[in-house]
Amino acid sequence: MVKLANPLYTEWILEAIKKVKKQKQRPSEERICNAVSSSHGLDRKTVLEQLELSVKDGTILKVSNKGLNSYKDPDNPGRIAVPKPRNHGKLDGKPNVDWNKLIKRAIEGLAESSGSSLKNIERYLKGQKDVSALFASGAPSTFHQQLRLAIKRAVGHGRLLKDGPLYQLNTKAATHADGKESCESLSCLPPVSLLPHEKDKPVAEPIPICSFCLGTKEQNREKKPEELISCADCGNSGHPSCLKFSPELTVRVKALRWQCIECKTCSSCRDQGKNADNMLFC
């Protein structure tokens, strides 16, 4: 029998990752263990075991760069370091699933005016041929656990509204306290440009494969053409959609000498080294 991650422990680990990132530090195994132990009293061995299980079932993202491992929330990866692909096939045989799109499809398909329950959402998705095919080889409990966690994340990120046991899509635009609609567009920001010391710096040869979906610029995870973004220092690449970059952010990133968080250097002293965890990011 395949051992699965405990959803509660996964939630604690995701909270720890968020806490560590708030402190402008790299979410390493050591920091995650310390944060979970401090908040919930869970022992290190259990945290590491649950972390590994969560990585295997896709609820937590593990990235490696220069021998260092970091852990991310797949729904909120931020400025992520794209790991180098080990092969050109399916990643550990696991399907690439966009839970946000599946949840949206289910709620829109159910069209329940007061909202949809987790049970109804799960039943609807299991009735979809493409979803059923993706999870045909897995245990039913795996689908339920991942869906439950994805819905909880969607609520936390404001994509879903929860009313008791019912969930609805949040279609309202973000507003300020004075009621005015907030400007979420990056187009109103000043144009970006290279820093003086970056202009003549050599750029690493880009790896022509997305390390998330293992696709190329000809085909992303949705089978559509999409240009890759590459780290200027290590060459690791990813589709903007896999990195969860908006079209506007993608345009700005392409105009810069973009670095993943593990390669990022201080704009002032231009050093990374062992002090990288103490850097502040815009």
C-alpha positions as CSV (number, residue, x, y, z in Angstrom):
1,M,0.0,0.0,0.0
2,V,1.3,3.4,-1.0
3,K,1.8,5.8,1.9
4,L,0.3,9.2,1.5
5,A,1.0,12.5,3.1
6,N,-1.2,13.6,6.0
7,P,-3.2,16.7,4.6
8,L,-3.0,18.3,8.1
9,Y,0.8,18.0,8.2
10,T,1.0,19.2,4.6
11,E,-0.9,22.3,5.6
12,W,1.5,22.9,8.5
13,I,4.5,22.6,6.2
14,L,2.9,25.0,3.7
15,E,2.4,27.5,6.6
16,A,6.0,27.0,7.6
17,I,7.2,27.7,4.0
18,K,5.2,30.9,3.9
19,K,6.6,31.9,7.3
20,V,10.2,31.3,6.2
21,K,9.7,33.2,3.0
22,K,8.2,36.1,4.9
23,Q,11.4,36.3,6.8
24,K,13.2,36.7,3.4
25,Q,14.9,33.3,3.9
26,R,15.2,30.2,1.7
27,P,12.7,27.5,2.7
28,S,15.2,24.7,3.4
29,E,14.5,21.4,5.2
30,E,16.1,22.7,8.4
31,R,14.1,25.9,8.5
32,I,10.8,24.1,7.7
33,C,11.5,21.6,10.4
34,N,12.2,24.3,13.0
35,A,9.1,26.3,12.0
36,V,6.7,23.3,12.2
37,S,8.3,22.1,15.4
38,S,8.0,25.5,17.0
39,S,4.4,26.0,15.9
40,H,3.0,22.5,16.3
41,G,5.5,20.5,18.3
42,L,6.0,17.9,15.5
43,D,9.3,16.1,15.6
44,R,11.9,16.5,12.9
45,K,11.7,12.9,11.6
46,T,8.0,13.2,11.0
47,V,8.3,16.6,9.3
48,L,10.9,15.3,6.9
49,E,8.9,12.2,6.1
50,Q,5.7,14.2,5.5
51,L,7.7,16.8,3.4
52,E,9.0,14.0,1.2
53,L,5.5,12.5,0.8
54,S,4.0,15.9,0.0
55,V,6.6,16.4,-2.7
56,K,5.8,13.0,-4.2
57,D,2.0,13.7,-4.4
58,G,2.6,17.1,-5.9
59,T,1.2,19.2,-3.0
60,I,4.6,20.8,-2.3
61,L,7.2,21.7,-5.0
62,K,10.9,20.8,-4.5
63,V,13.6,22.7,-6.4
64,S,17.3,22.1,-6.4
65,N,20.1,24.5,-7.4
66,K,23.8,24.3,-6.7
67,G,23.3,21.5,-4.3
68,L,20.7,23.3,-2.2
69,N,17.1,22.2,-1.9
70,S,14.2,24.6,-1.5
71,Y,10.5,24.0,-1.1
72,K,7.6,26.0,-2.6
73,D,3.9,26.2,-2.6
74,P,3.0,25.2,-6.2
75,D,0.1,27.7,-6.2
76,N,2.4,30.5,-5.1
77,P,6.0,29.8,-6.2
78,G,7.0,33.5,-6.5
79,R,10.5,34.0,-8.0
80,I,11.3,30.4,-8.4
81,A,14.4,28.5,-9.3
82,V,13.7,26.0,-12.1
83,P,15.4,22.7,-11.4
84,K,17.3,21.0,-14.2
85,P,15.4,18.1,-15.8
86,R,16.7,14.6,-15.2
87,N,14.8,13.1,-18.1
88,H,12.6,14.0,-20.9
89,G,9.6,11.8,-19.9
90,K,6.9,12.2,-17.4
91,L,8.1,13.4,-14.0
92,D,7.9,10.4,-11.7
93,G,4.8,9.2,-13.7
94,K,2.6,11.9,-12.0
95,P,0.1,13.8,-14.1
96,N,0.5,17.6,-14.4
97,V,-2.8,18.9,-12.9
98,D,-4.0,22.5,-12.8
99,W,-6.3,22.2,-9.8
100,N,-7.5,25.8,-10.1
101,K,-8.8,25.2,-13.6
102,L,-10.5,21.9,-12.5
103,I,-12.2,23.4,-9.5
104,K,-13.4,26.4,-11.6
105,R,-14.7,24.0,-14.3
106,A,-16.6,22.0,-11.7
107,I,-18.2,24.9,-9.9
108,E,-19.2,26.5,-13.2
109,G,-20.5,23.2,-14.5
110,L,-22.5,22.5,-11.4
111,A,-24.0,26.1,-11.6
112,E,-25.4,25.9,-8.0
113,S,-26.5,29.3,-7.0
114,S,-25.7,29.0,-3.3
115,G,-22.4,27.3,-3.9
116,S,-21.0,23.7,-4.3
117,S,-19.9,21.3,-1.7
118,L,-16.6,19.4,-1.8
119,K,-18.5,16.2,-2.3
120,N,-20.4,17.6,-5.4
121,I,-17.2,19.1,-6.8
122,E,-15.4,15.7,-6.4
123,R,-18.3,13.8,-7.9
124,Y,-18.5,16.2,-10.9
125,L,-14.8,16.0,-11.6
126,K,-14.7,12.2,-11.4
127,G,-17.4,12.2,-14.0
128,Q,-15.2,14.0,-16.5
129,K,-13.4,11.6,-18.8
130,D,-10.1,13.6,-19.0
131,V,-9.9,13.8,-15.2
132,S,-10.8,10.2,-14.7
133,A,-8.1,9.2,-17.1
134,L,-5.5,11.2,-15.3
135,F,-6.1,9.5,-12.0
136,A,-7.1,6.1,-13.2
137,S,-3.9,4.4,-11.8
138,G,-4.0,6.2,-8.4
139,A,-5.9,5.4,-5.2
140,P,-9.3,7.2,-4.8
141,S,-8.1,8.7,-1.5
142,T,-5.2,10.4,-3.4
143,F,-7.6,12.4,-5.6
144,H,-9.8,13.3,-2.6
145,Q,-6.8,14.5,-0.5
146,Q,-5.3,16.6,-3.3
147,L,-8.7,18.2,-4.2
148,R,-9.4,19.0,-0.6
149,L,-6.0,20.7,-0.2
150,A,-6.3,22.5,-3.5
151,I,-9.7,23.9,-2.5
152,K,-8.3,25.0,0.9
153,R,-5.5,26.8,-0.9
154,A,-7.9,28.5,-3.3
155,V,-9.9,29.8,-0.4
156,G,-6.7,31.1,1.3
157,H,-5.6,32.8,-1.9
158,G,-9.0,34.4,-2.4
159,R,-9.9,32.5,-5.6
160,L,-12.8,30.8,-3.8
161,L,-15.4,32.1,-1.3
162,K,-16.4,29.7,1.5
163,D,-19.8,29.8,3.1
164,G,-20.1,26.9,5.6
165,P,-19.6,23.7,3.5
166,L,-20.2,25.5,0.2
167,Y,-17.7,27.1,-2.2
168,Q,-18.2,29.8,-4.9
169,L,-15.8,31.4,-7.3
170,N,-14.7,34.8,-6.2
171,T,-15.5,37.0,-9.2
172,K,-15.2,40.4,-7.5
173,A,-12.3,42.7,-8.4
174,A,-9.9,43.6,-5.6
175,T,-10.7,47.0,-4.1
176,H,-9.0,49.5,-1.8
177,A,-10.5,50.5,1.6
178,D,-12.1,53.6,-0.1
179,G,-14.0,51.4,-2.5
180,K,-11.9,52.3,-5.6
181,E,-10.8,49.4,-7.8
182,S,-7.1,48.6,-7.2
183,C,-4.7,48.8,-10.1
184,E,-3.3,45.3,-10.5
185,S,-1.8,46.1,-13.9
186,L,2.0,46.3,-14.3
187,S,1.5,48.6,-17.3
188,C,1.2,51.7,-15.1
189,L,4.7,51.0,-13.6
190,P,7.8,52.7,-15.1
191,P,9.7,50.7,-17.7
192,V,12.5,48.4,-16.5
193,S,16.1,48.4,-17.6
194,L,19.3,46.6,-16.9
195,L,21.5,47.8,-14.1
196,P,24.9,49.3,-15.2
197,H,26.9,46.3,-14.0
198,E,24.6,43.8,-15.8
199,K,24.9,45.2,-19.3
200,D,28.1,43.5,-20.3
201,K,27.8,40.4,-18.1
202,P,27.7,37.1,-20.0
203,V,24.5,35.1,-20.0
204,A,24.3,31.3,-19.4
205,E,23.2,29.1,-22.3
206,P,19.4,28.6,-21.8
207,I,18.2,25.0,-21.3
208,P,15.5,24.6,-24.0
209,I,13.2,22.5,-21.8
210,C,10.7,23.6,-19.1
211,S,11.7,21.8,-15.9
212,F,8.1,21.8,-14.7
213,C,6.2,20.2,-17.7
214,L,9.3,19.1,-19.6
215,G,7.9,20.8,-22.7
216,T,9.6,23.1,-25.1
217,K,8.8,26.5,-26.6
218,E,6.7,24.7,-29.2
219,Q,4.5,23.1,-26.6
220,N,3.6,23.8,-22.9
221,R,1.5,21.7,-20.6
222,E,-1.6,22.9,-22.4
223,K,-0.1,21.7,-25.7
224,K,0.3,25.4,-26.9
225,P,3.4,27.2,-28.1
226,E,4.9,29.4,-25.4
227,E,8.4,31.0,-25.1
228,L,10.6,30.0,-22.2
229,I,12.1,32.2,-19.5
230,S,15.7,31.3,-18.5
231,C,17.9,32.2,-15.6
232,A,20.8,34.4,-16.8
233,D,23.2,32.6,-14.4
234,C,22.4,28.9,-14.5
235,G,20.3,28.6,-17.7
236,N,17.4,26.8,-16.1
237,S,14.1,27.5,-18.0
238,G,10.4,27.4,-17.5
239,H,7.2,28.5,-19.3
240,P,5.7,31.7,-17.8
241,S,2.5,29.8,-17.3
242,C,4.3,27.1,-15.3
243,L,6.0,29.8,-13.3
244,K,2.5,31.4,-12.9
245,F,3.7,34.7,-14.4
246,S,1.1,37.0,-15.8
247,P,1.5,38.2,-19.5
248,E,2.5,41.7,-18.2
249,L,5.0,40.3,-15.7
250,T,6.5,38.1,-18.4
251,V,7.1,41.1,-20.6
252,R,9.0,42.9,-17.8
253,V,11.0,39.8,-16.9
254,K,12.1,39.3,-20.5
255,A,13.5,42.9,-20.5
256,L,15.7,42.1,-17.5
257,R,18.7,39.9,-16.7
258,W,16.4,37.6,-14.8
259,Q,17.9,35.4,-12.0
260,C,16.2,32.6,-10.1
261,I,16.2,33.1,-6.3
262,E,19.1,30.7,-5.7
263,C,21.3,32.6,-8.2
264,K,20.1,36.1,-7.3
265,T,22.9,38.6,-6.3
266,C,22.7,41.7,-4.3
267,S,22.2,44.8,-6.6
268,S,24.6,46.8,-4.4
269,C,27.5,44.5,-3.5
270,R,26.8,42.0,-6.3
271,D,27.5,39.2,-4.0
272,Q,25.4,36.1,-3.2
273,G,27.5,33.5,-1.4
274,K,26.5,32.5,2.1
275,N,24.7,35.8,2.8
276,A,21.9,35.1,0.2
277,D,19.4,34.2,2.9
278,N,19.7,37.7,4.4
279,M,18.9,39.5,1.1
280,L,15.7,41.6,0.8
281,F,13.6,41.4,-2.3
282,C,11.3,43.9,-3.9
